[in-house]
């Protein structure tokens, strides 16, 4: 019985904390992953240039794929 009540309390606590959000979370959700990565690539932090390089590589690969799709 003690374990059951502990599980019930844990479930209520999880439900109470999990559904929060608010305006700050909604504002952060308006940016796409690519937009967030572009912002990070411009920051003066270690590894930011690697993020920028990965974005350029992705764009180049997408351009090549689109070029191959239009050939045939």
N, CA, C and O atoms as CSV, one atom per row, in Angstrom:
chain,resi,resn,atom,element,x,y,z
A,1,UNK,N,N,0.825,-1.187,0.000
A,1,UNK,CA,C,0.000,0.000,0.000
A,1,UNK,C,C,0.875,1.259,0.000
A,1,UNK,O,O,0.542,2.263,-0.629
A,2,UNK,N,N,1.996,1.182,0.717
A,2,UNK,CA,C,2.889,2.332,0.803
A,2,UNK,C,C,3.509,2.624,-0.565
A,2,UNK,O,O,3.654,3.783,-0.952
A,3,UNK,N,N,3.873,1.563,-1.293
A,3,UNK,CA,C,4.448,1.741,-2.628
A,3,UNK,C,C,3.424,2.352,-3.574
A,3,UNK,O,O,3.764,3.211,-4.388
A,4,UNK,N,N,2.180,1.917,-3.473
A,4,UNK,CA,C,1.125,2.435,-4.329
A,4,UNK,C,C,0.928,3.930,-4.112
A,4,UNK,O,O,0.802,4.686,-5.075
A,5,UNK,N,N,0.902,4.354,-2.871
A,5,UNK,CA,C,0.713,5.780,-2.593
A,5,UNK,C,C,1.917,6.589,-3.058
A,5,UNK,O,O,1.760,7.734,-3.483
A,6,UNK,N,N,3.108,6.019,-2.985
A,6,UNK,CA,C,4.300,6.696,-3.474
A,6,UNK,C,C,4.231,6.865,-4.999
A,6,UNK,O,O,4.596,7.915,-5.529
A,7,UNK,N,N,3.771,5.849,-5.681
A,7,UNK,CA,C,3.617,5.927,-7.135
A,7,UNK,C,C,2.567,6.972,-7.516
A,7,UNK,O,O,2.772,7.736,-8.460
A,8,UNK,N,N,1.467,7.013,-6.805
A,8,UNK,CA,C,0.407,7.986,-7.091
A,8,UNK,C,C,0.923,9.407,-6.885
A,8,UNK,O,O,0.652,10.284,-7.705
A,9,UNK,N,N,1.657,9.647,-5.810
A,9,UNK,CA,C,2.213,10.972,-5.548
A,9,UNK,C,C,3.201,11.347,-6.652
A,9,UNK,O,O,3.206,12.486,-7.120
A,10,UNK,N,N,4.033,10.398,-7.067
A,10,UNK,CA,C,5.003,10.665,-8.127
A,10,UNK,C,C,4.298,11.004,-9.442
A,10,UNK,O,O,4.742,11.894,-10.167
A,11,UNK,N,N,3.221,10.315,-9.752
A,11,UNK,CA,C,2.469,10.592,-10.983
A,11,UNK,C,C,1.837,11.981,-10.953
A,11,UNK,O,O,1.858,12.701,-11.951
A,12,UNK,N,N,1.279,12.351,-9.809
A,12,UNK,CA,C,0.695,13.689,-9.691
A,12,UNK,C,C,1.759,14.774,-9.803
A,12,UNK,O,O,1.532,15.808,-10.430
A,13,UNK,N,N,2.900,14.542,-9.207
A,13,UNK,CA,C,3.986,15.524,-9.284
A,13,UNK,C,C,4.476,15.668,-10.718
A,13,UNK,O,O,4.734,16.779,-11.179
A,14,UNK,N,N,4.603,14.565,-11.414
A,14,UNK,CA,C,5.037,14.609,-12.812
A,14,UNK,C,C,4.011,15.327,-13.680
A,14,UNK,O,O,4.378,16.133,-14.535
A,15,UNK,N,N,2.756,15.048,-13.470
A,15,UNK,CA,C,1.710,15.704,-14.252
A,15,UNK,C,C,1.665,17.199,-13.977
A,15,UNK,O,O,1.428,17.988,-14.891
A,16,UNK,N,N,1.886,17.590,-12.751
A,16,UNK,CA,C,1.838,19.005,-12.394
A,16,UNK,C,C,3.000,19.767,-13.009
A,16,UNK,O,O,2.827,20.916,-13.417
A,17,UNK,N,N,4.168,19.165,-13.085
A,17,UNK,CA,C,5.351,19.848,-13.613
A,17,UNK,C,C,5.445,19.769,-15.129
A,17,UNK,O,O,6.029,20.654,-15.756
A,18,UNK,N,N,4.894,18.752,-15.716
A,18,UNK,CA,C,5.081,18.528,-17.147
A,18,UNK,C,C,4.242,19.403,-18.048
A,18,UNK,O,O,4.627,19.614,-19.198
A,19,UNK,N,N,3.137,19.916,-17.603
A,19,UNK,CA,C,2.245,20.636,-18.502
A,19,UNK,C,C,2.489,22.132,-18.517
A,19,UNK,O,O,1.797,22.857,-19.232
A,20,UNK,N,N,3.453,22.612,-17.747
A,20,UNK,CA,C,3.738,24.047,-17.708
A,20,UNK,C,C,4.150,24.545,-19.079
A,20,UNK,O,O,4.207,23.745,-20.014
A,21,UNK,N,N,4.426,25.766,-19.236
A,21,UNK,CA,C,4.816,26.264,-20.544
A,21,UNK,C,C,4.891,27.752,-20.485
A,21,UNK,O,O,5.911,28.328,-20.108
A,22,UNK,N,N,3.825,28.366,-20.854
A,22,UNK,CA,C,3.772,29.805,-20.793
A,22,UNK,C,C,4.257,30.450,-22.073
A,22,UNK,O,O,4.528,29.778,-23.068
A,23,UNK,N,N,4.360,31.767,-22.029
A,23,UNK,CA,C,4.738,32.524,-23.212
A,23,UNK,C,C,6.184,32.313,-23.614
A,23,UNK,O,O,6.495,32.327,-24.804
A,24,UNK,N,N,7.070,32.119,-22.661
A,24,UNK,CA,C,8.489,31.935,-22.983
A,24,UNK,C,C,8.693,30.667,-23.803
A,24,UNK,O,O,9.471,30.666,-24.756
A,25,UNK,N,N,8.012,29.606,-23.448
A,25,UNK,CA,C,8.163,28.360,-24.195
A,25,UNK,C,C,7.546,28.504,-25.585
A,25,UNK,O,O,8.119,28.004,-26.553
A,26,UNK,N,N,6.421,29.156,-25.715
A,26,UNK,CA,C,5.790,29.347,-27.010
A,26,UNK,C,C,6.646,30.217,-27.912
A,26,UNK,O,O,6.725,29.961,-29.113
A,27,UNK,N,N,7.289,31.240,-27.361
A,27,UNK,CA,C,8.149,32.099,-28.162
A,27,UNK,C,C,9.352,31.319,-28.667
A,27,UNK,O,O,9.779,31.522,-29.804
A,28,UNK,N,N,9.904,30.439,-27.856
A,28,UNK,CA,C,11.053,29.644,-28.275
A,28,UNK,C,C,10.656,28.626,-29.334
A,28,UNK,O,O,11.484,28.257,-30.167
A,29,UNK,N,N,9.431,28.171,-29.324
A,29,UNK,CA,C,8.984,27.171,-30.278
A,29,UNK,C,C,8.721,27.755,-31.664
A,29,UNK,O,O,8.520,26.997,-32.613
A,30,UNK,N,N,8.718,29.074,-31.805
A,30,UNK,CA,C,8.431,29.655,-33.107
A,30,UNK,C,C,9.632,29.577,-34.042
A,30,UNK,O,O,9.472,29.712,-35.255
A,31,UNK,N,N,10.832,29.361,-33.505
A,31,UNK,CA,C,12.014,29.239,-34.342
A,31,UNK,C,C,12.185,27.799,-34.813
A,31,UNK,O,O,11.971,26.860,-34.047
A,32,UNK,N,N,12.567,27.632,-36.067
A,32,UNK,CA,C,12.841,26.292,-36.571
A,32,UNK,C,C,14.217,25.850,-36.104
A,32,UNK,O,O,14.991,26.660,-35.594
A,33,UNK,N,N,14.520,24.594,-36.271
A,33,UNK,CA,C,15.829,24.065,-35.886
A,33,UNK,C,C,16.930,24.765,-36.679
A,33,UNK,O,O,17.981,25.091,-36.128
A,34,UNK,N,N,16.691,24.997,-37.978
A,34,UNK,CA,C,17.684,25.664,-38.820
A,34,UNK,C,C,17.933,27.099,-38.357
A,34,UNK,O,O,19.070,27.569,-38.381
A,35,UNK,N,N,16.890,27.786,-37.941
A,35,UNK,CA,C,17.048,29.151,-37.455
A,35,UNK,C,C,17.850,29.177,-36.156
A,35,UNK,O,O,18.698,30.049,-35.962
A,36,UNK,N,N,17.582,28.230,-35.277
A,36,UNK,CA,C,18.333,28.151,-34.025
A,36,UNK,C,C,19.801,27.843,-34.307
A,36,UNK,O,O,20.692,28.419,-33.681
A,37,UNK,N,N,20.053,26.931,-35.256
A,37,UNK,CA,C,21.425,26.592,-35.599
A,37,UNK,C,C,22.149,27.778,-36.221
A,37,UNK,O,O,23.338,27.971,-35.971
A,38,UNK,N,N,21.459,28.570,-37.019
A,38,UNK,CA,C,22.067,29.751,-37.613
A,38,UNK,C,C,22.453,30.763,-36.544
A,38,UNK,O,O,23.496,31.410,-36.643
A,39,UNK,N,N,21.628,30.898,-35.539
A,39,UNK,CA,C,21.933,31.809,-34.437
A,39,UNK,C,C,23.169,31.317,-33.690
A,39,UNK,O,O,24.052,32.105,-33.353
A,40,UNK,N,N,23.228,30.021,-33.435
A,40,UNK,CA,C,24.372,29.457,-32.724
A,40,UNK,C,C,25.647,29.627,-33.544
A,40,UNK,O,O,26.708,29.898,-32.981
A,41,UNK,N,N,25.561,29.473,-34.866
A,41,UNK,CA,C,26.738,29.586,-35.727
A,41,UNK,C,C,27.353,30.978,-35.668
A,41,UNK,O,O,28.550,31.130,-35.913
A,42,UNK,N,N,26.564,31.990,-35.350
A,42,UNK,CA,C,27.062,33.366,-35.281
A,42,UNK,C,C,27.590,33.747,-33.897
A,42,UNK,O,O,28.175,34.818,-33.735
A,43,UNK,N,N,27.392,32.889,-32.906
A,43,UNK,CA,C,27.803,33.216,-31.539
A,43,UNK,C,C,29.311,33.015,-31.369
A,43,UNK,O,O,29.907,32.146,-32.006
A,44,UNK,N,N,29.913,33.825,-30.507
A,44,UNK,CA,C,31.349,33.670,-30.256
A,44,UNK,C,C,31.633,32.613,-29.187
A,44,UNK,O,O,32.195,32.916,-28.134
A,45,UNK,N,N,31.240,31.377,-29.469
A,45,UNK,CA,C,31.462,30.289,-28.527
A,45,UNK,C,C,32.243,29.182,-29.220
A,45,UNK,O,O,32.200,29.075,-30.446
A,46,UNK,N,N,32.956,28.356,-28.458
A,46,UNK,CA,C,33.699,27.257,-29.072
A,46,UNK,C,C,32.763,26.314,-29.823
A,46,UNK,O,O,31.721,25.918,-29.301
A,47,UNK,N,N,33.136,25.964,-31.033
A,47,UNK,CA,C,32.334,25.045,-31.826
A,47,UNK,C,C,31.314,25.716,-32.715
A,47,UNK,O,O,30.680,25.048,-33.532
A,48,UNK,N,N,31.138,27.011,-32.580
A,48,UNK,CA,C,30.129,27.707,-33.387
A,48,UNK,C,C,30.492,27.660,-34.864
A,48,UNK,O,O,29.608,27.547,-35.714
A,49,UNK,N,N,31.771,27.745,-35.180
A,49,UNK,CA,C,32.165,27.693,-36.592
A,49,UNK,C,C,31.877,26.312,-37.176
A,49,UNK,O,O,31.586,26.190,-38.366
A,50,UNK,N,N,31.955,25.276,-36.347
A,50,UNK,CA,C,31.609,23.933,-36.801
A,50,UNK,C,C,30.139,23.814,-37.144
A,50,UNK,O,O,29.769,23.121,-38.092
A,51,UNK,N,N,29.310,24.481,-36.382
A,51,UNK,CA,C,27.871,24.490,-36.680
A,51,UNK,C,C,27.627,25.190,-38.016
A,51,UNK,O,O,26.826,24.734,-38.832
A,52,UNK,N,N,28.335,26.312,-38.227
A,52,UNK,CA,C,28.199,27.023,-39.495
A,52,UNK,C,C,28.663,26.178,-40.660
A,52,UNK,O,O,28.031,26.180,-41.716
A,53,UNK,N,N,29.758,25.453,-40.485
A,53,UNK,CA,C,30.245,24.563,-41.543
A,53,UNK,C,C,29.257,23.447,-41.850
A,53,UNK,O,O,29.059,23.082,-43.009
A,54,UNK,N,N,28.644,22.913,-40.814
A,54,UNK,CA,C,27.651,21.858,-41.014
A,54,UNK,C,C,26.427,22.393,-41.758
A,54,UNK,O,O,25.850,21.692,-42.589
A,55,UNK,N,N,26.034,23.623,-41.462
A,55,UNK,CA,C,24.903,24.226,-42.168
A,55,UNK,C,C,25.239,24.426,-43.643
A,55,UNK,O,O,24.408,24.167,-44.514
A,56,UNK,N,N,26.461,24.888,-43.921
A,56,UNK,CA,C,26.867,25.075,-45.324
A,56,UNK,C,C,26.928,23.741,-46.057
A,56,UNK,O,O,26.522,23.653,-47.215
A,57,UNK,N,N,27.431,22.702,-45.393
A,57,UNK,CA,C,27.490,21.373,-46.006
A,57,UNK,C,C,26.088,20.840,-46.283
A,57,UNK,O,O,25.840,20.231,-47.324
A,58,UNK,N,N,25.187,21.071,-45.355
A,58,UNK,CA,C,23.801,20.629,-45.561
A,58,UNK,C,C,23.173,21.343,-46.750
A,58,UNK,O,O,22.505,20.723,-47.577
A,59,UNK,N,N,23.393,22.653,-46.827
A,59,UNK,CA,C,22.834,23.421,-47.936
A,59,UNK,C,C,23.412,22.966,-49.276
A,59,UNK,O,O,22.690,22.878,-50.269
A,60,UNK,N,N,24.724,22.675,-49.302
A,60,UNK,CA,C,25.353,22.205,-50.540
A,60,UNK,C,C,24.802,20.844,-50.948
A,60,UNK,O,O,24.547,20.605,-52.128
A,61,UNK,N,N,24.619,19.954,-49.978
A,61,UNK,CA,C,24.060,18.635,-50.276
A,61,UNK,C,C,22.626,18.746,-50.777
A,61,UNK,O,O,22.233,18.033,-51.700
A,62,UNK,N,N,21.853,19.626,-50.181
A,62,UNK,CA,C,20.477,19.820,-50.651
A,62,UNK,C,C,20.450,20.383,-52.066
A,62,UNK,O,O,19.600,19.998,-52.870
A,63,UNK,N,N,21.378,21.296,-52.380
A,63,UNK,CA,C,21.445,21.859,-53.730
A,63,UNK,C,C,21.827,20.784,-54.741
A,63,UNK,O,O,21.261,20.732,-55.832
A,64,UNK,N,N,22.780,19.927,-54.388
A,64,UNK,CA,C,23.160,18.827,-55.291
A,64,UNK,C,C,21.995,17.878,-55.509
A,64,UNK,O,O,21.744,17.442,-56.633
A,65,UNK,N,N,21.291,17.560,-54.446
A,65,UNK,CA,C,20.139,16.658,-54.558
A,65,UNK,C,C,19.070,17.259,-55.456
A,65,UNK,O,O,18.495,16.566,-56.295
A,66,UNK,N,N,18.807,18.531,-55.281
A,66,UNK,CA,C,17.803,19.190,-56.108
A,66,UNK,C,C,18.254,19.207,-57.568
A,66,UNK,O,O,17.432,19.040,-58.469
A,67,UNK,N,N,19.542,19.404,-57.810
A,67,UNK,CA,C,20.064,19.377,-59.171
A,67,UNK,C,C,19.915,18.003,-59.802
A,67,UNK,O,O,19.586,17.896,-60.984
A,68,UNK,N,N,20.151,16.965,-59.037
A,68,UNK,CA,C,19.987,15.597,-59.560
A,68,UNK,C,C,18.512,15.294,-59.832
A,68,UNK,O,O,18.192,14.579,-60.782
A,69,UNK,N,N,17.641,15.817,-59.031
A,69,UNK,CA,C,16.216,15.577,-59.220
A,69,UNK,C,C,15.683,16.232,-60.475
A,69,UNK,O,O,14.725,15.738,-61.069
A,70,UNK,N,N,16.286,17.340,-60.895
A,70,UNK,CA,C,15.782,18.053,-62.062
A,70,UNK,C,C,16.398,17.566,-63.360
A,70,UNK,O,O,15.941,17.968,-64.430
A,71,UNK,N,N,17.421,16.713,-63.314
A,71,UNK,CA,C,18.078,16.227,-64.524
A,71,UNK,C,C,17.142,15.337,-65.323
A,71,UNK,O,O,16.997,15.520,-66.532
A,72,UNK,N,N,16.513,14.388,-64.674
A,72,UNK,CA,C,15.748,13.370,-65.390
A,72,UNK,C,C,14.328,13.677,-65.437
A,72,UNK,O,O,13.550,12.913,-66.007
